[in-house]
Amino acid sequence: MRCCVVGLGYIGLPTAALFASRGHDVVGVDSNARRLDFRHCGDRCEPGLDELVQEGVRSGRLSVASDVADADAFLVCVGTPRESGRPDAALTEVVAAADAVGRRLRAGNLVIVESTVPPGTTDDVIRPRLEAASGLSCGRDFFLAFCPERVLPGNLLHELVHNCRVVGGVDPESARRAAALFRTVVEADVATTDARTAEFVKLMENTWAAVNIALANEFAGLAERGGIDVHEAITLAGRHPRVSLMRPGPGVGGHCIPVDPGFLVDWAPDATPLIRQALETNAGMPRRVADGVRQALDRAGKPVAGARVVLAGVTYKGGVDDVRGSPALSVAAHLQEAGVAITFQDPLATHFPHPVTRELLAAAEGADALVIVADHPQYHALGLQLPALRDRMRPPPVLIDTRGMVPDAPGFLLWRLGRGFVTPRSRH
Ligand code: SAJ
């Protein structure tokens, strides 16, 4: 099938490459010229993506264009960056994409929307725009479905193929056609429903994560008060056959989990108190980390103003290079207000707005405190590096662990989120 993927971002590019690898003729479209140059896709640290894209180009099945091209199926994968208080602003790119696709629509075409949108958008906003721009009638002349992505950055290509998909048609024939297309690339169940339900399902998934991370963050505060290790407690609670808790952390970053629940809050402000509270709790985590750093510096007898603190891991989570919504930026802002000098360290980060030191040992030279923010796999062996870090840091060295990665740090003053100060006496 000839497919046109509109938006070559985190979802659009892998989707385009995957469809090409399964024998479809794919043209990728983006208004950002840099994204049309596939030499830059190696910048995105997504395992296997660069290879899949290059293979698509070599096979002649993957190409790019700056404008929407004729196709049998159009997949809209543009961003919907939500801004609080401006619910409509998020749809600017989706609406522009719908207009551009509408101008190319021919009888028999299929349009699939993958961008995350508030419930009702496909039916009430996208469908009328496609009809107006094309002069065609949805359900009779062309078909329209909302099919959310649910892939995890860092494991994206595997999940694109192996995750179950939800396909929501504006009518049953649209759902049937969209599901048939996905079945050519997905090796998992493809469930069909209506578009409104599929839009709601997508938002429920990320809202479930946001609320459960907020609960874990609240448990972390309680554990600190009680001198309990929250990570040990979470692991033990997880041995209940029906309990599966999320983990606390320095803040919820990325472009999905802190953002998508806000679509539900905007949609029904009077009916979402729990979701609002969860977003607030998560947004308060960088301040809690900064407070932990200040307390630890105090306890070490080091003045906060003028202290040098290394924030290790500036991406929004471990194992990715993406810095969007990075908790490290907010932690830094709180500490800088108190006069702290920050060094950012990260082995993977790209496009961070401040200089980043790659090597942990180099960043630690002369530092008063080291804060583990993102849980990069490179920090899993931190225990082995502790003596070398201690030698480089200004005594007494302070270590702040926001991810439960360092159970014990001899020679350091250790503060853990969800535990508090760890003294040799307090360990089992
Ligand atoms: N985090 C915690 N505690 C946890 C899990 C995550 O603090 O127990 C933090 C992470 O450190 C990170 C943020 O939450 O800052 C989000 O990370 P993530 O790995 O949970 O999720 P994303 O944003 O990379 O991808 C999510 C996924 N959604 C769910 O797991 C419900 C993914 O499947 C979606 O496709 C993606 O959002 C999306 O695009 O919507």
Boltz pocket constraint, residues with backbone or C-beta under 6 A from the ligand:
constraints:
  - pocket:
      binder: B
      contacts: [[A, 149], [A, 150], [A, 151], [A, 152], [A, 153], [A, 205], [A, 206], [A, 209], [A, 213], [A, 245], [A, 246], [A, 247], [A, 248], [A, 249], [A, 250], [A, 251], [A, 252], [A, 253], [A, 254], [A, 255], [A, 256], [A, 257], [A, 316], [A, 317], [A, 318]]
      max_distance: 6.0
